[in-house]
Amino acid sequence: MKVGIWQLLIVILLIVLIFGAKKIPEIARALGRSSGEFKKGLKEGNAEATAKVDEIKEAILGDPDQKA
């Protein structure tokens, strides 16, 4: 199902009528900030998971830098 230009214009018009022209930039800024925080949280979670995997590997295999 494709969205036509008229349907898009109607949706934009409804958003402006509901929230008002002054409120829309505030909403967009809040969405941008929350998106940034979400991405930051994903990176931190990924870093923690990688560190934990490395820790488990080291516990199982021993220190990879140590020569046998």
Residue, then its C-alpha position, 0 to 999 in steps of 0.5 A: m500500500k503506497v501513501g500518496i501525496w494527498q494522504l501525507l498532506i492530510v496527516i501533516l495538517l492533522i498533526v499541526l491542528i492537534f499539536g499546534a505549530k509551536k509545539i511540533p519543534e519541541i516534540a521533534r527535539a524531544l524525539g531526537r534527544s530520546s533517540g540519541e539516549f537510546k543509541k547511547g544505551l545500546k552502545e553501552g550495553n554492547a560494550e558491557a556484553t562484549a566485556k563480559v564475553d571476553e571475561i568468560k573466555e578468559a576464565i575458560l581458556g586462560d590468559p591468551d597473552q600468557k605463553a604455555 
